[in-house]
Amino acid sequence: MASLREELNGLLIKILPADPNKAIIGTDLIQQIVKNKPDLASYPETSMRQTLSSMVNDPTSCIARIVGKQGYYLRNEILITKDETNKNNKEELGRNTQKEEKFRSIFMQYEYLNNNMYTKHIEHTKAIKTIAGLNIWKFPDVVMVDWKDVKESNDEGNILDSDMLEIRKSLGDQPFQMISNELKIEANHNNFREYLFQCVSNSMWAHKAQLVFACAINDLKLETELSRLGTSYDVTIISYGISNNELDKLPNAKEILLMKPEEFEEKIQKFINITPICKTNGKNRIDWEQVKDLKYQNNEFNELFNWISKCLKDGKTYLYNDYQTLKKITKCK
């Protein structure tokens, strides 16, 4: 997870003036920082000021201060980085308009709002560098955590039932089910076997494997074959029934992920028509040896289990983003 300094460095490159005569005073700068990235408001202002002061004294950082006066501006040596940042922002915007990215956001939002599933995207690019091909088909797209029947809601949010947790613990049962999801846009006769076995491969560690298609499967022969293979290899298969044309017209991935429930229902959910192709029961236990390897290969899995541990410790089911915010606040104390 990025530190406050890393967060600020990327943001300051975009908002600091290059001209020292237009330098921004500290109070105004902090206001602009929070305006551009609201989640940074969780940091105390003293932490923000201390970090800015530390960066000023580092000649490799992007921020400089006018000597003997108030006001911050962009170091001249960093100006080239600003162009690189603009390039990165354009690349990020491009990714957010891709169908795959849109569908992932739709899937994560829908599963939480409708099925109370807690989701985390697994970023494949964060895996350690290794021999080419060694980690192929190793990491799923999204992991869902289903807290089963130990969850109850009150004014404080979703609270884990401590009595049920103790009972499950004494029986050697796990209070949650972890579902490994492979997300694809559409199936056809050329790709369906590859997609299914990719899902089998990257889901062997989890309680349950699930292959999810954005588009409807209207070919009866293809649907029959998918159902047969899913049953044989214990993979649940569903489609969301969204057409390629509809995916193109929907808002970008980031906008979808940030939508409030009522906005998501109004703008997105009307396009969703869930169709089960194959339902399976999965396993009773996680393969912890495989989990150990996954945690070593990709820190995303460390974060996944740290998140679950935090939920169990606090007796609350946090969304992953809320857990990340709590980590930032704790670091600043």
C-alpha positions as CSV (number, residue, x, y, z in Angstrom):
1,M,0.0,0.0,0.0
2,A,1.3,3.5,-0.8
3,S,2.6,5.6,2.0
4,L,1.4,9.2,2.7
5,R,4.6,10.5,1.1
6,E,4.1,8.4,-2.0
7,E,0.5,9.5,-2.3
8,L,1.5,13.1,-1.9
9,N,4.4,12.9,-4.4
10,G,2.1,11.7,-7.2
11,L,-0.5,14.3,-6.4
12,L,1.8,17.3,-5.9
13,I,3.3,16.9,-9.3
14,K,-0.1,17.6,-10.8
15,I,-1.1,20.6,-8.6
16,L,2.0,22.5,-7.7
17,P,2.9,25.5,-9.9
18,A,6.2,25.4,-11.7
19,D,6.6,29.2,-11.3
20,P,8.0,30.1,-7.8
21,N,6.2,33.4,-8.1
22,K,2.9,31.5,-8.0
23,A,3.9,29.4,-5.0
24,I,1.0,28.0,-2.9
25,I,1.0,28.6,0.9
26,G,0.7,25.6,3.2
27,T,-3.0,25.9,4.2
28,D,-4.2,26.4,0.6
29,L,-2.0,23.5,-0.5
30,I,-3.5,21.1,2.0
31,Q,-7.0,22.2,1.0
32,Q,-6.1,21.4,-2.7
33,I,-4.6,18.1,-1.7
34,V,-7.8,17.0,0.1
35,K,-10.0,18.4,-2.7
36,N,-8.1,16.3,-5.4
37,K,-7.9,13.2,-3.2
38,P,-10.6,13.2,-0.5
39,D,-9.4,9.9,1.1
40,L,-6.3,11.8,2.3
41,A,-8.6,13.7,4.6
42,S,-8.3,10.8,7.0
43,Y,-4.7,11.8,7.8
44,P,-4.3,14.4,10.6
45,E,-3.2,17.8,9.3
46,T,-0.1,17.7,11.5
47,S,1.0,14.5,9.7
48,M,0.4,16.2,6.3
49,R,2.5,19.2,7.3
50,Q,5.3,17.1,8.7
51,T,5.4,15.0,5.5
52,L,5.5,18.1,3.3
53,S,8.3,19.6,5.4
54,S,10.3,16.4,5.1
55,M,9.8,16.3,1.4
56,V,11.0,19.9,1.0
57,N,14.3,18.9,2.6
58,D,14.7,16.0,0.1
59,P,16.2,17.2,-3.2
60,T,14.8,14.1,-5.0
61,S,11.2,15.0,-4.1
62,C,8.9,17.0,-6.3
63,I,8.2,19.9,-3.8
64,A,10.3,23.0,-3.1
65,R,9.7,26.0,-0.7
66,I,10.7,29.6,-1.3
67,V,13.6,30.4,0.9
68,G,12.7,32.7,3.8
69,K,9.1,32.9,2.7
70,Q,5.9,30.8,2.7
71,G,4.8,29.0,-0.4
72,Y,5.5,25.7,-2.2
73,Y,6.2,25.1,-5.9
74,L,7.3,22.3,-8.2
75,R,11.1,21.7,-8.4
76,N,12.4,22.4,-11.9
77,E,14.2,19.0,-11.9
78,I,10.8,17.3,-11.6
79,L,9.0,19.0,-14.5
80,I,9.8,16.1,-16.9
81,T,8.0,13.8,-14.4
82,K,4.9,15.9,-14.7
83,D,4.6,14.9,-18.4
84,E,5.2,11.2,-17.4
85,T,2.4,11.5,-14.8
86,N,0.0,13.0,-17.4
87,K,0.9,10.0,-19.6
88,N,0.2,7.6,-16.7
89,N,-3.1,9.3,-16.1
90,K,-4.1,8.9,-19.7
91,E,-3.1,5.2,-19.5
92,E,-5.2,4.8,-16.4
93,L,-8.2,6.5,-18.0
94,G,-7.8,4.2,-21.0
95,R,-7.8,1.1,-18.8
96,N,-10.9,2.3,-17.0
97,T,-12.8,2.4,-20.3
98,Q,-11.9,-1.2,-21.2
99,K,-14.8,-3.7,-21.0
100,E,-12.8,-6.0,-18.7
101,E,-12.3,-3.2,-16.2
102,K,-15.9,-2.1,-16.4
103,F,-17.2,-5.6,-15.8
104,R,-14.9,-6.2,-12.8
105,S,-16.3,-3.0,-11.2
106,I,-19.9,-4.1,-12.0
107,F,-19.3,-7.6,-10.6
108,M,-17.7,-6.3,-7.3
109,Q,-20.5,-3.7,-6.8
110,Y,-23.3,-6.1,-7.6
111,E,-22.1,-9.0,-5.4
112,Y,-21.7,-6.7,-2.4
113,L,-25.0,-4.8,-2.8
114,N,-27.1,-7.8,-3.7
115,N,-25.4,-10.8,-2.1
116,N,-23.4,-9.2,0.7
117,M,-20.1,-10.5,-0.6
118,Y,-16.9,-8.7,0.4
119,T,-14.6,-8.5,-2.6
120,K,-10.9,-7.8,-3.3
121,H,-9.4,-7.4,-6.8
122,I,-6.1,-9.3,-7.1
123,E,-3.6,-7.3,-9.1
124,H,-1.5,-9.8,-11.1
125,T,1.2,-7.2,-11.9
126,K,2.2,-7.1,-8.2
127,A,3.5,-10.6,-8.2
128,I,7.2,-11.1,-7.8
129,K,9.2,-11.5,-11.0
130,T,10.0,-15.1,-11.8
131,I,10.6,-17.5,-14.7
132,A,8.4,-16.7,-17.6
133,G,5.3,-18.9,-17.5
134,L,5.8,-20.2,-13.9
135,N,2.9,-18.1,-12.5
136,I,0.6,-18.3,-15.5
137,W,-3.1,-19.1,-14.4
138,K,-2.0,-18.7,-10.8
139,F,-4.0,-15.7,-9.6
140,P,-7.7,-15.1,-9.8
141,D,-9.3,-11.8,-10.8
142,V,-11.4,-11.3,-7.7
143,V,-11.7,-13.0,-4.4
144,M,-15.0,-12.9,-2.6
145,V,-15.4,-13.4,1.2
146,D,-18.7,-14.7,2.3
147,W,-19.1,-14.4,6.1
148,K,-21.7,-17.1,6.0
149,D,-24.3,-17.0,8.9
150,V,-22.2,-15.3,11.6
151,K,-23.1,-11.8,10.5
152,E,-25.7,-9.5,12.0
153,S,-26.4,-5.8,11.3
154,N,-26.9,-3.0,13.8
155,D,-26.4,0.7,14.0
156,E,-22.6,0.2,13.9
157,G,-22.7,-1.8,10.7
158,N,-22.1,-5.5,10.1
159,I,-21.0,-7.1,13.3
160,L,-19.7,-10.7,13.6
161,D,-21.7,-12.8,16.0
162,S,-19.1,-13.7,18.7
163,D,-21.0,-16.7,20.0
164,M,-21.3,-18.2,16.5
165,L,-17.6,-17.5,15.9
166,E,-16.7,-19.4,19.1
167,I,-18.9,-22.3,18.2
168,R,-17.4,-22.6,14.7
169,K,-13.9,-22.3,16.2
170,S,-14.5,-25.1,18.7
171,L,-15.9,-27.3,15.9
172,G,-12.9,-26.6,13.7
173,D,-15.1,-24.8,11.2
174,Q,-14.3,-21.6,9.3
175,P,-16.6,-18.6,9.8
176,F,-16.2,-17.6,6.1
177,Q,-16.1,-19.0,2.6
178,M,-13.6,-17.7,0.1
179,I,-14.7,-17.8,-3.5
180,S,-12.1,-17.4,-6.3
181,N,-13.5,-15.7,-9.4
182,E,-12.2,-15.7,-13.0
183,L,-14.0,-12.9,-15.0
184,K,-14.4,-13.0,-18.7
185,I,-16.4,-10.9,-21.2
186,E,-17.9,-13.7,-23.4
187,A,-17.6,-17.4,-24.2
188,N,-17.3,-19.0,-27.6
189,H,-16.3,-22.4,-28.9
190,N,-12.7,-21.3,-29.3
191,N,-12.1,-20.0,-25.8
192,F,-14.4,-21.7,-23.3
193,R,-12.1,-24.7,-22.4
194,E,-9.1,-22.4,-21.9
195,Y,-11.2,-20.1,-19.7
196,L,-12.6,-22.9,-17.6
197,F,-9.2,-24.6,-17.0
198,Q,-7.7,-21.2,-16.2
199,C,-10.4,-20.8,-13.5
200,V,-9.6,-24.4,-12.2
201,S,-5.9,-23.6,-12.0
202,N,-6.1,-20.3,-10.1
203,S,-8.9,-21.4,-7.8
204,M,-7.5,-24.7,-6.4
205,W,-6.6,-23.0,-3.1
206,A,-10.1,-21.6,-2.3
207,H,-13.4,-23.0,-1.0
208,K,-15.1,-22.4,-4.3
209,A,-14.2,-21.7,-7.9
210,Q,-16.4,-19.5,-10.0
211,L,-16.2,-18.5,-13.7
212,V,-18.2,-15.4,-14.5
213,F,-19.1,-14.1,-18.0
214,A,-20.3,-10.6,-18.7
215,C,-22.3,-11.5,-21.8
216,A,-25.2,-14.0,-22.1
217,I,-24.5,-17.5,-23.5
218,N,-27.1,-18.1,-26.1
219,D,-25.6,-21.1,-27.8
220,L,-27.2,-24.2,-26.4
221,K,-24.4,-26.5,-27.3
222,L,-21.8,-24.2,-25.7
223,E,-24.0,-23.8,-22.6
224,T,-24.3,-27.6,-22.3
225,E,-20.6,-28.2,-22.7
226,L,-19.8,-25.5,-20.1
227,S,-22.3,-27.0,-17.7
228,R,-20.8,-30.5,-18.2
229,L,-17.2,-29.3,-17.6
230,G,-18.2,-27.1,-14.7
231,T,-19.9,-30.0,-12.9
232,S,-16.9,-32.3,-13.6
233,Y,-14.3,-29.8,-12.3
234,D,-16.4,-28.3,-9.5
235,V,-16.6,-24.8,-11.1
236,T,-19.7,-22.7,-10.7
237,I,-20.5,-20.8,-13.9
238,I,-22.8,-17.8,-14.4
239,S,-23.4,-15.0,-16.9
240,Y,-24.5,-11.5,-16.2
241,G,-26.4,-11.1,-19.4
242,I,-24.8,-7.7,-20.3
243,S,-24.3,-7.2,-24.1
244,N,-21.0,-6.0,-25.6
245,N,-22.8,-2.9,-26.8
246,E,-24.2,-2.1,-23.4
247,L,-20.7,-2.5,-21.8
248,D,-19.3,0.0,-24.3
249,K,-21.9,2.6,-23.4
250,L,-21.7,2.2,-19.6
251,P,-19.6,4.6,-17.4
252,N,-15.9,3.9,-16.9
253,A,-14.8,1.3,-14.3
254,K,-13.7,3.9,-11.6
255,E,-17.1,5.7,-11.8
256,I,-19.0,2.4,-11.5
257,L,-16.9,1.4,-8.4
258,L,-17.6,4.7,-6.7
259,M,-21.4,4.7,-7.3
260,K,-23.8,4.8,-4.4
261,P,-26.3,1.9,-4.2
262,E,-29.2,3.9,-5.6
263,E,-27.1,5.2,-8.5
264,F,-25.8,1.7,-9.3
265,E,-29.3,0.4,-9.3
266,E,-30.5,3.1,-11.6
267,K,-27.6,3.2,-14.1
268,I,-26.2,-0.3,-14.1
269,Q,-28.3,-3.0,-12.5
270,K,-31.1,-2.7,-15.1
271,F,-28.6,-4.2,-17.6
272,I,-27.8,-7.2,-15.5
273,N,-29.7,-10.5,-16.0
274,I,-28.0,-13.3,-13.9
275,T,-28.2,-16.7,-15.5
276,P,-26.7,-19.8,-13.7
277,I,-25.0,-22.2,-16.1
278,C,-23.6,-24.6,-13.5
279,K,-23.9,-24.6,-9.7
280,T,-21.4,-26.5,-7.5
281,N,-20.8,-26.8,-3.7
282,G,-17.1,-26.3,-3.5
283,K,-14.9,-27.6,-0.6
284,N,-15.1,-27.4,3.1
285,R,-11.5,-26.3,3.6
286,I,-8.9,-23.9,2.2
287,D,-5.7,-25.4,0.9
288,W,-3.3,-23.6,3.2
289,E,-0.2,-24.9,1.5
290,Q,-1.2,-23.3,-1.7
291,V,-2.2,-20.1,0.2
292,K,1.3,-20.0,1.7
293,D,2.8,-20.1,-1.8
294,L,0.4,-17.5,-3.1
295,K,1.2,-15.1,-0.3
296,Y,4.9,-15.5,-1.1
297,Q,4.4,-14.9,-4.8
298,N,2.0,-12.0,-4.5
299,N,1.6,-9.5,-1.7
300,E,-2.0,-9.0,-2.7
301,F,-2.7,-12.3,-0.9
302,N,-0.9,-11.1,2.2
303,E,-3.3,-8.1,2.2
304,L,-6.2,-10.4,1.6
305,F,-5.6,-12.4,4.7
306,N,-4.5,-9.4,6.8
307,W,-7.9,-7.9,5.9
308,I,-9.8,-11.0,7.1
309,S,-7.6,-11.1,10.3
310,K,-8.6,-7.5,11.0
311,C,-12.3,-8.3,10.6
312,L,-12.0,-11.3,13.0
313,K,-10.0,-9.3,15.5
314,D,-12.5,-6.3,15.6
315,G,-15.6,-8.5,15.2
316,K,-16.7,-6.4,12.2
317,T,-16.9,-7.1,8.4
318,Y,-15.1,-4.2,6.8
319,L,-15.1,-3.5,3.1
320,Y,-11.6,-3.8,1.7
321,N,-11.3,-0.1,1.0
322,D,-12.5,0.7,4.5
323,Y,-9.8,-1.6,5.9
324,Q,-7.2,0.2,3.9
325,T,-8.4,3.5,5.3
326,L,-8.2,2.1,8.8
327,K,-4.6,1.0,8.2
328,K,-3.6,4.6,7.1
329,I,-5.2,6.1,10.2
330,T,-3.5,3.6,12.5
331,K,-0.1,4.4,10.9
332,C,-0.5,8.1,11.6
333,K,-1.3,7.7,15.3
